[in-house]
């Protein structure tokens, strides 16, 4: 067992080491500011739920209700004027920041 640390006859051997610096992304670290998407509940009446589910199932791709709501939102946003889109985006940004803070507080 004493031979495990035997480095040969010359323990003062000169060794050259090449060092490359890596970014956090290259090293595999992810951005800590991003939060995962998580499921939430949204209260709607039964007629609205049924309409969304029916729309989702009648598409060729048999989409989920969540996908159908996203499509409906995108379609509606295309009809908004620039000022309304800006206000909408401000609200979305505010709610996304709130989600980030809530996520950070829960995962301390």
N, C-alpha and C positions, 0 to 999 in steps of 0.2 A: 504493500500500500504506500510505502514511502516514496516509490518511484513515480507516483501520479503527478507530482509537482516538479519533476525533474525536467528542466528546460534545456538540457544539453550542457555542453562544456562552458558556454559563454553566457552567463546570466545578464551581462551588461550589453547585449547585442542591440545595435541601433535599428529601430523599426520606423519606417515611413508610413504615415497614415494619411489617406486622402479623405477630405471631408467635403461633402456637398450639403448646402442648406436646402431644406424643404419647406414649402409653405404648409400651413395647417391643412389645407385642402388636399395637397399631395400626400400628406402623412395619414390621411384617412379621417381627420376630424371634420365634423359637420358644423355648419353655422348654428350657433346656439340661439340665434334670434328667431329661427323658424319654428313653428309649432306644427304638430301633426294635425291632420284633419280628423275631427271626431264627430260622431253621430249626436244629433240633438233631436228633440221632439218639437214640433210646431203644431199648435192647436188650430185645427180647421174644422168646419162642420162636415157632417157625413156626405153632403152633396158635393162639396168641393173635393173631398178625398176621392169619392167615386169618379168624378170627372177626370181627375189627374190620373187615377189608375186606369181608367178606360182609354185615355189618350196614350198612356205609356204602352198598353197592351196591343193597341191597334197599329202601332208603328211596325215597320218591317223588322226592326232589331229587337223587338219586345223589351223595351227599356224598363229600367226601374223607375219608381215614382220620383226619386231624387234626381235622376237624369232628366226626367221630363220637366220637373220644376226648373232645372238649370236652363233647359232649352227655351222654356216659356219666358224666363227672365231675360235671356239673351235676345230673344225676338222682340220683347217689349222695349228693351234698351235701345234697339235700333230705331224706334219711333220717337225717342225723346230728342228735344232740342239740346244744343250744346250746354246751355246754362243748367238745365235740369240734370243732364248727365254729370256735370261737375258737382252739383249738390249731392246727387246719388253717390258719386265716388267718394266725396268727403264723409258721408255717413258710413259707407262700407269700410273706409280706412279707420274711422273711429271705432267701429265695432270689432274690426280685426285686431286693433291695438288692445282693446279691452280683453279679447280672447287671449292674447299673448300674456297680458298681466295676470289674468286668472290662471292660466296654465303654469306660469312661473310660481305663483303663490301655492298652487296645489302640489307642485313637484319640488319643493324645497328640500 
